[in-house]
Amino acid sequence: MDRESQSAAAALSAPQDERFSAAIRVLSDAIAARAFPGCVFGVLSGGSILLQGALGRFTYDESSPAVTPATIYDVASITKVVATTAAAMLLHQRGLLDLEMPLGELLPGFVVGREPGTHARHVRLHHLLAHSSGLPGYAELFRTHRTPIALLRACLELPIEAAPGTRAEYSDPGFILLGKALEVLVHEPLTQWVYREVLGPLGMNASGFCPRPAQRPSIPPTEEDTWFRNRVIQGEVQDENAFVLRGAAGHAGLFSNVPDLLRFADEILSSAAGVGSSLFAAATIERFSQRQPPQGSSRTLGWDTPSENSSSGSRFSPRSIGHLGYSGCSLWIDLDARIAVVLLTNRTWPDRQSQLIKTVRPAFHDAIREAI
């Protein structure tokens, strides 16, 4: 075993069930191959934590802090499910969110100045959740819009490239606008509402937005930014659009750890099974876990599902939901098997070039499913 593999193995938090040795080997080998410098992982089955551990360090420097099972990461687009979609689920459940409501009713700027009959006037909230609004997948709005108001206005004015419901394209702008629409509904910042209604009730005390400066050194860095902020990005959101939006948005900005995300997954699983739930109703999980149009899309209302070459591997059931984070994080929940797997990494360190995470995730998930 080379030095990097030894370092990774030494950082494993505690002796683990031998059943998971193959899964841990996948991660250890990934660290040795520089897919990421460190990771935290956890497995939940039937309401019990079967596996929880950590490998590697914050960076590839041997003097860098070792990762622990409690280490907090920038979970990037996992924000879309744990914060924004969870809020939409609860608001819908409480009769406060109509999925058929046009976005323009909550955010009039989305249709102001557009010709009558244009696609924008037909975008509804369920289109945003299902990534079928026709909005582009990504836009570097931060390059020319450096204040929250300017960036939001630019997002409202983005062209609609396809009729709503006819094209599936994973869209960050769609979730930026969805987050703002939910703020109109609840009459307060979405982050504040999520703290009170989701994170707090579930005891997700390590999770939140915009870590305090004193917390930042305890969070693995995501990138050596040499082109926008020109500093090491550590303990602040990596996503540039979210950064301009003061670190918190509907699409990115959440920081969390494995214990908290396993709590969230346990709530989803308990709710789906109709046992021990205090937050979501079984009918809500069923509604939000169904694939949405157009035909061939893997997206539900807010979530993704296993598809060909899925990051979940080949052994999660079709009735599974999950999400990825650009920084190298993932959450997958199998509603049939009552299993959840969390993997948190900073695969974008020191830059965004490595794509090895794309092979690590399915191999890791397959090894977990083979073990249980």
C-alpha positions in Angstrom: 0.0 0.0 0.0 1.4 3.4 -1.0 1.7 6.4 1.4 -1.6 7.9 0.3 -3.5 4.6 0.7 -1.9 4.2 4.2 -3.0 7.8 5.1 -6.5 7.1 3.9 -6.8 3.8 5.8 -5.4 5.3 9.0 -8.1 8.0 8.9 -10.9 5.4 9.0 -12.8 6.5 12.1 -13.5 3.1 13.8 -13.5 -0.7 13.1 -16.2 -1.4 10.5 -18.4 -4.4 9.7 -16.3 -6.7 7.5 -19.3 -6.9 5.1 -18.4 -3.4 3.9 -14.7 -4.0 3.3 -15.1 -4.0 -0.5 -17.0 -0.7 -0.3 -14.4 0.9 1.9 -11.7 -0.4 -0.5 -13.4 1.4 -3.4 -13.1 4.7 -1.5 -9.5 4.1 -0.3 -8.5 3.3 -3.9 -10.2 6.5 -5.0 -8.2 8.6 -2.6 -5.0 6.9 -3.8 -6.0 7.7 -7.4 -6.7 11.3 -6.4 -10.4 11.2 -7.1 -10.8 13.2 -3.9 -8.6 13.8 -0.8 -11.0 12.5 1.7 -14.6 11.4 2.3 -17.2 10.6 4.9 -19.8 7.9 4.3 -22.8 6.4 6.0 -25.4 3.6 5.4 -28.8 3.3 7.0 -31.0 0.2 6.8 -34.3 -0.4 8.5 -33.9 2.6 10.7 -30.4 1.6 12.0 -27.0 2.9 11.0 -25.0 0.0 9.7 -21.9 1.9 8.6 -20.5 5.3 9.3 -16.9 6.3 8.8 -14.3 8.6 7.3 -11.2 8.3 5.1 -8.5 10.7 4.1 -7.8 14.3 4.7 -9.1 17.8 3.9 -6.5 18.1 1.1 -3.7 16.0 -0.4 -1.2 17.6 1.9 0.0 15.1 4.6 -0.3 17.9 7.2 -3.9 18.5 6.4 -6.5 17.6 9.0 -7.9 14.1 8.9 -11.6 13.8 8.0 -13.9 12.5 10.8 -17.4 11.1 10.6 -18.8 14.5 11.8 -16.9 16.6 9.2 -19.2 19.1 7.5 -19.0 19.5 3.7 -20.4 21.9 1.1 -23.1 19.5 -0.3 -23.8 21.8 -3.3 -27.0 20.6 -5.2 -28.1 18.3 -2.4 -29.5 21.6 -1.2 -32.2 21.1 -3.9 -33.7 18.2 -2.0 -32.8 18.7 1.6 -33.8 22.3 1.7 -35.9 23.5 -1.4 -37.7 20.3 -2.3 -38.3 19.5 1.4 -39.9 22.9 1.8 -42.0 22.4 -1.3 -43.1 19.0 0.1 -44.2 20.4 3.4 -45.9 23.4 1.9 -47.8 21.2 -0.5 -48.7 18.8 2.3 -50.1 21.7 4.3 -52.2 23.0 1.4 -50.1 26.1 1.0 -48.4 25.3 -2.3 -50.3 24.5 -5.5 -48.1 22.6 -7.9 -50.1 24.0 -10.8 -49.5 27.6 -9.9 -47.8 29.6 -12.6 -44.4 30.9 -11.5 -45.4 34.3 -12.8 -48.1 34.6 -10.1 -45.4 34.5 -7.4 -42.6 36.2 -9.4 -44.3 38.7 -11.8 -40.9 39.7 -13.2 -40.7 36.3 -14.8 -43.4 37.3 -17.4 -43.1 41.1 -17.4 -42.0 42.3 -20.8 -42.5 39.0 -22.5 -45.0 38.6 -25.4 -48.4 37.1 -24.5 -48.6 33.4 -25.1 -44.9 32.9 -24.7 -43.6 29.8 -22.9 -42.7 31.7 -19.7 -46.4 32.3 -19.0 -47.0 28.6 -18.9 -44.2 27.6 -16.5 -45.7 26.1 -13.4 -44.1 25.2 -10.1 -44.2 21.5 -10.8 -42.1 22.2 -14.0 -39.4 23.8 -11.9 -39.3 20.8 -9.5 -39.2 18.3 -12.4 -36.6 20.2 -14.3 -38.9 20.5 -17.3 -39.6 24.3 -17.4 -37.6 24.9 -20.6 -35.1 27.1 -18.7 -31.4 26.5 -19.5 -29.4 24.1 -17.4 -26.9 26.6 -16.3 -26.1 30.3 -16.8 -22.9 32.1 -15.6 -25.0 35.0 -14.3 -22.4 35.9 -11.7 -19.9 37.1 -14.4 -21.9 40.2 -15.2 -24.3 40.5 -12.2 -22.6 41.0 -8.9 -25.5 41.8 -6.6 -28.4 39.5 -5.5 -31.0 41.8 -7.1 -29.2 42.0 -10.4 -28.5 38.3 -10.6 -32.1 37.4 -9.7 -33.4 39.9 -12.3 -31.1 38.3 -14.9 -32.4 34.9 -13.9 -36.0 36.0 -14.3 -35.2 37.2 -17.8 -33.5 34.1 -19.1 -35.0 32.7 -22.3 -37.4 29.7 -22.2 -35.8 27.3 -24.7 -38.6 24.7 -24.9 -42.3 24.5 -24.2 -42.8 23.6 -20.5 -43.1 19.9 -19.9 -41.6 18.9 -23.3 -37.9 18.8 -22.4 -36.1 17.5 -19.4 -33.0 19.5 -18.6 -31.5 19.7 -15.1 -31.7 23.4 -14.4 -29.9 25.5 -11.7 -31.8 28.7 -12.7 -35.1 26.8 -12.3 -34.3 26.1 -8.7 -33.0 29.6 -8.0 -36.4 30.8 -9.1 -38.2 28.1 -7.2 -36.4 29.1 -4.0 -37.5 32.7 -4.5 -41.1 31.7 -5.3 -41.2 29.7 -2.0 -39.9 32.8 -0.2 -42.9 34.7 -1.5 -45.2 32.0 -0.2 -43.8 31.8 3.3 -43.1 35.6 3.6 -39.5 35.1 4.9 -36.1 33.9 3.7 -36.2 30.3 2.7 -33.1 29.5 4.8 -34.9 30.8 7.9 -38.0 28.8 7.1 -35.9 25.6 6.4 -34.0 26.0 9.7 -37.3 26.2 11.7 -39.5 23.7 9.8 -37.0 21.0 8.5 -33.5 21.1 10.0 -34.6 22.0 13.5 -37.4 19.4 13.9 -35.1 16.6 12.5 -32.3 17.6 14.9 -30.0 18.4 12.0 -28.0 20.7 14.2 -24.8 20.6 12.1 -26.5 21.7 8.9 -27.1 25.2 7.6 -26.1 28.0 5.3 -23.2 30.5 5.5 -20.9 28.9 8.1 -19.5 31.5 10.5 -15.9 32.4 9.9 -14.8 30.5 13.1 -16.3 27.3 11.6 -14.6 27.5 8.2 -11.3 25.9 9.0 -13.1 22.8 10.2 -14.7 22.4 6.7 -12.8 20.8 3.8 -12.0 23.3 1.1 -13.6 22.8 -2.3 -11.3 24.7 -4.7 -8.3 26.9 -5.2 -10.2 29.6 -7.1 -7.8 31.4 -9.4 -10.4 33.1 -11.7 -13.3 34.5 -9.8 -12.8 35.0 -6.0 -9.0 34.4 -6.3 -8.7 32.5 -3.0 -9.1 29.1 -1.4 -12.8 28.4 -1.1 -13.3 26.9 2.3 -16.4 27.1 4.4 -18.2 29.3 1.9 -20.4 28.1 -0.9 -18.5 27.0 -4.0 -21.2 27.7 -6.6 -20.6 31.2 -8.0 -24.3 32.1 -8.5 -25.1 31.1 -5.0 -22.1 33.1 -3.7 -23.5 36.3 -5.4 -26.9 35.4 -3.8 -25.1 35.9 -0.4 -24.3 32.2 0.0 -27.8 30.7 0.1 -30.1 29.9 -2.8 -32.7 27.3 -3.9 -30.1 25.4 -5.8 -27.0 25.4 -3.6 -25.5 26.7 -0.3 -26.3 24.0 2.3 -23.5 22.6 4.4 -24.1 19.3 6.2 -22.6 16.1 7.4 -23.3 12.4 7.2 -25.1 12.1 10.6 -27.5 14.9 9.7 -28.2 13.6 6.2 -28.8 10.1 7.6 -31.4 11.7 9.9 -33.1 13.3 6.9 -33.0 10.0 5.0 -34.5 8.1 7.9 -37.3 10.6 8.0 -38.0 10.0 4.3 -37.9 6.3 4.8 -40.1 6.3 7.9 -42.6 8.6 6.2 -42.8 6.4 3.1 -43.4 3.4 5.3 -45.9 5.2 7.5 -44.1 4.5 10.7 -42.6 6.9 13.2 -42.7 9.9 11.0 -43.2 13.4 12.5 -42.7 15.6 9.4 -43.8 14.2 6.0 -46.9 12.2 5.2 -46.6 8.9 3.3 -48.8 10.4 0.5 -46.3 13.3 0.2 -43.4 10.9 -0.3 -45.4 9.0 -2.9 -46.4 12.1 -4.8 -42.9 13.6 -4.9 -41.1 10.3 -5.8 -43.1 9.7 -9.0 -41.2 10.3 -12.3 -42.5 13.3 -14.2 -43.0 14.1 -17.9 -41.6 14.2 -20.4 -41.2 10.5 -21.3 -37.8 9.3 -20.5 -36.9 11.7 -17.8 -35.5 10.3 -14.6 -36.7 13.3 -12.6 -39.5 13.3 -10.0 -40.7 16.4 -8.2 -37.3 17.6 -7.0 -35.5 14.2 -6.9 -33.6 12.0 -9.3 -34.2 8.3 -9.8 -31.9 5.5 -10.9 -31.4 5.4 -14.7 -28.8 3.9 -17.1 -25.3 4.5 -15.8 -26.7 6.0 -12.6 -24.5 7.2 -9.8 -26.5 4.9 -7.6 -25.1 1.9 -9.4 -27.1 -1.0 -10.7 -28.6 -2.4 -7.5 -30.9 0.3 -6.2 -34.6 -0.5 -6.9 -36.6 1.6 -9.4 -38.4 3.0 -6.4 -35.4 4.9 -5.2 -34.8 8.7 -5.0 -31.5 10.6 -4.7 -29.5 13.6 -5.7 -25.9 14.6 -6.4 -23.8 17.6 -5.4 -21.2 19.1 -7.8 -18.6 19.2 -5.0 -18.6 15.4 -4.9 -21.5 14.5 -2.6 -24.4 12.2 -3.0 -27.5 10.9 -1.2 -29.5 7.9 -2.4 -32.6 6.4 -0.7 -34.2 3.1 -1.7 -37.8 3.3 -0.6 -38.4 -0.4 -1.2 -35.3 -1.8 0.5 -35.5 0.9 3.2 -31.8 1.7 2.7 -30.0 5.1 2.4 -26.4 5.8 1.5 -24.6 9.1 1.9 -21.2 9.9 0.5 -19.6 13.3 1.0 -16.3 14.3 -0.7 -14.6 17.4 -2.0 -13.7 16.0 -5.3 -13.3 19.5 -6.8 -10.1 20.0 -4.8 -7.8 21.6 -5.9 -9.7 22.2 -9.1 -12.6 20.8 -11.1 -10.7 18.7 -13.6 -11.0 15.2 -12.1 -14.0 13.2 -13.2 -13.1 10.0 -11.4 -16.1 10.5 -9.0 -18.3 9.3 -11.9 -16.9 5.7 -11.6 -16.4 5.8 -7.8 -20.0 6.5 -7.0 -21.6 3.5 -8.8 -18.9 1.1 -7.7 -19.3 2.2 -4.0 -23.1 1.9 -4.1 -22.9 -1.5 -5.8 -20.5 -2.7 -3.1 -22.8 -1.4 -0.4 -25.8 -3.2 -1.9 -23.9 -6.4 -2.3 -23.0 -6.2 1.4 -26.6 -5.9 2.5 
